[in-house]
Amino acid sequence: MASSSSSSHVQVRHVWASNLEEEFRYIDKCLPPDRRQFTFVSMDTEFPGTIYNPDGVPPHMRAPAEFYSNIKRNVDALKLIQLGLTIFDRYGNLPRSAETGREQIWEFNFQFDSAVDPYNKESVSLLEKQGIDLSRNKKYGIDSREFALQFKCSELGMRSYSGRLVWLTFHGPYDFAYLTKILNNGELLPDDLDGFMRHVWKYFKGNVYDLKSMIPFVGLHGGLEKVARSMNLKRAVGKSHQAGSDSLLTMHAFFGLMKNCLEMGGRDPRASSLNLMIAGNTGLERMQTLFGLFGLMKRNSCSGLDGLLTMQTLFGLNARAVF
C-alpha cells in the first residue's frame, strides 16, 4: 500500500518504485471502463529549476518559438522530481478510499541523484525546505521508463490518449514538457514548437488548459499561492512545492475561477468573455495551444483534419462530451 500523508479528509498517496504498479492498478479501480465519472486531472510537477536562462528578456515573455526553445534546452538536460495528480469529476469530487472514506490524490516520486544529475541550487534548496527528501528519490525513486509503461497501459493513459480526460495546470508549459518527455521514453523534446504540439496532441488530444492564462479574465494575477489567497482558498493538505498538494490546490483554484466568472459575468466584460468561452457560445473555430502561451495552433498541424479544430469549452461539457 502507498505511504501517505493526510488531512482530515484528503490522503496523499506517495508513489515510489516499489508501489508504482500497485498504485496504477488502484487508479484503474477508480476509473473503471464502464464508469465515466472522473474525467478531469489537475497536474503539478516539481523539477530542479532551470540551468539555462538567457540574459535580457525573461524566456516566458519572448516569442513563442524562443520560449519553447528555452524550455526544451532545460527539460532535455534535467530530470523530473515529482508529479502530482488530482483526479476529479465535474463537481470537484475525488476518488475515495473504501477503507477510510478519505479522498485520494497521488504524488509520484522519480529517481534523482544530486551527485550526478544537474540542478539549480536555489530551486533544489527550496524543494528540500518544503519537505522533499531527495535522498529518498535517489534510493527509492521511480524509473521514468517504468512510469511511462505503466501509464500507457493504465486506464488513465488510455482515457488521455482517446481524448476522454481534460488536463488542468497552473503555468504548465514545463509540466507538459516533462510529462511528454517521459511518455516519449525519455527522448529529447522535438526541435520546434510545432513538433512539440504534435506530441501534446498525441498524448492529451489537446484537452489541456492552464489557469495562469485564464485568471486575467477575472482580474487576478500572480502564482498559484497568491491566486488561491485572492480566492480565500486554503490548502487542504501538504505544502507549496509539493506536487500532490499543488495539484489539488490547482483544482480548487479552477472551481474558484468558475465561481468568480459566474459572479462577475454580468458586471465585468472580461469575465463575460470567459463565460461565453465556458458556455461554448462564441463559436471560435480555433484551438488553444498550450495554455494560451504559444499563440494559435497552425491549421492542420496536429489534427490532420480539414479546417481548424473547434475550440473546446473550458469544461468540455457543452461543446462535446469528454466521457
Secondary structure, DSSP 8 states (H G I E B T S, - for coil): --EEEE-SSEEEEEE-GGGHHHHHHHHHHHS-TT-----EEEEEEE----S---SSS-GGGS-HHHHHHHHHHHHHH----EEEEEEE-TT----B-TTT--EEEEEEEB---TTTS---HHHHHHHHHTT--HHHHHHH-B-HHHHHHHHHHSHHHHHHHTT--EEEESS-HHHHHHHHHHHTTT----SSHHHHHHHHHHHHTT-EEEGGGTGGGGT--S-HHHHHHHTT----SS-TT-HHHHHHHHHHHHHHHHHHHHHHTTT-HHHHHHHHHHHT-S-----B-GGGSS-B--TTSSS-SSS------SSSSSSS---
